[in-house]
């Protein structure tokens, strides 16, 4: 018998080492048929099953091993690994601790215990276990990598970077260490360095899909969107069964307002993993932008069913439609509110904004505003906005773009009549104006483009000076080239339109540059009551599909008031500085009251004949990705004028800032 077992062990070990796992499993099970209490065979079979991620089967084998020898540190360690794989985390912790108790120098057990504690959200306790592992074995790149991950969770980014560098000093080609180092560089705002690290990673491991997706994300933040698309497509090609490539490519396409293509990516993601709530939320957002309300609701409800304790699905659902107070989603959110201390800041933010919308739908505006105050406090902490930079820019615009400069350089840019710019405060009616114009058969609505911001940045880089001072030394040829590049990018959105609308609201900062590089462009400035605008901004998350918060000034009433005052100052300057007839100003309230006359005036300003399709703008099937997607698919209505507003004391931070107090 012993000779037979020894021979089977030799064959099993050879097959296991060669990766022939089916044959190795057969040999181990043959040994156990002869000797059911053979601990070595049980442990080897348990390891093989863990390799195959067959966690339930592995758990059964490791439990047999523990039953045979309760003092086997290896058996408890293996059982803990199987329990971790099947998400039985508390039980896994107990068995890792038993393993360490039996063998205090079991370094892998300390490392793996740290990993499970991290999964439980106990990052500080995890760090302590990783440090214990490193005391036993200082040269342990896996523990250093895990230590860096835990430090990232606690936002100790510099410390995390040090941990990854220590791991890579031990093993320079450590794929996970390289990938995580690039991630933390991004968290530190060092995207260009992260790109270099990811490129190094992919040179070593070309099929590392997560690294390729990370590289795509960094390239996107560096305004290298076309390269980012290539990386996402390569990730999908290399790993067609991995969901992340489809989701991230979909997000980029969505942000570029290529919504139908984004929806295709999200549909493929949900087909690959029908239990991924993020994929269903993404697909629902695309359906909402495409005007497919029933499909959107179905996706959001599916996301909620899959993750009932995740507020993002509820947020998407209530902001896609009006909800009744008895709606099950409202009851679920109120129940979740009672346990909100367990939620992360991001989860609380989604929940509070969703509760605010539900309360407003129920007519309880005061309760809605109280929720908004709490929600916006969290959003303000998470958002990025440099207020001093915005105010400095506003001051410098009036010094650089004088009437004299604009008069002297008139007509030097690209003379195309293609561009139409719709500007104003967010939530002032820019989406409505674009929808009216884009309903005209000769007009294409391109949405909110970042190309003018990029043009300003490229001019500054070329001049080696800050914007807007860089404009002063720009040659006529430079200005013309920038305008031509903008028109080429715009024409790529539609090959046949007579006019293409760029409705980035905050292009109001750049109207002087626009007039220099595109003297024949038309500008429409939409104005709205300041308090109505502010309350509309304060009631929303300006959230991109990739969870980045935009409009960072809108989450604090005082900051919002100062931004609004800055906007008024900038627009007052453009009224005096721009040539006559370039800019048409439209009041939102007048557009709603006298729609036909104002809509015709806008179309005429664009040099086009009136078309009745503009009067029926709400019937357009074009995608709309802004928060106004639902509103612009309805006929014109007046309920948003003079909307409910808090009392003067509650609005005081906004009103004081607006009035310069």
Secondary structure, DSSP 8 states (H G I E B T S, - for coil): -HHHHHHHHHHHHHHHHTT-HHHHHHHHHHHHHH-TT-HHHHHHHHHHHHHTT-HHHHHHHHHHHHHH-TT-HHHHHHHHHHHHHTT-HHHHHHHHHHHHHH-TT-HHHHHHHHHHHHHTT-HHHHHHHHHHHHHH-SS-HHHHHHHHHHHHHTT-HHHHHHHHHHHHHH-TT-HHHHHHHHHHHHHTT-HHHHHHHHHHHHHH-TT-HHHHHHHHHHHHHTT-HHHHHHHHHHHHHH-TT-HHHHHHHHHHHHHTT-HHHHHHHHHHHHHH-TT-HHHHHHHHHHHHHTT-HHHHHHHHHHHHHH-TT-HHHHHHHHTTS---TT-HHHHHHHHHHTTGGGS-HHHHHHHHHHHHHHHHHTT-HHHHHHHHHHHHHHHHHH----HHHHHHHHHHHHHHS-HHHHHHTTT-S-----EEEEESSTTSSHHHHHHHHHTSTTEEE--S--HHHHHHHHHHHHHTS-TTGGGTT--HHHHHHHHHHHHHHHHTT-SS-SEEEE--GGGGGGHHHHHHH-TT-EEEEEE--HHHHHHHHHT---B-TTS-B--GGGGSHHHHHHHHHHHHHHHHHHHHHS-TTSEEEEEHHHHHHTHHHHHHHHHHHTT----GGGTTGGG------STTTTGGGS---STTTT-----TTTTHHHHHHHTT-
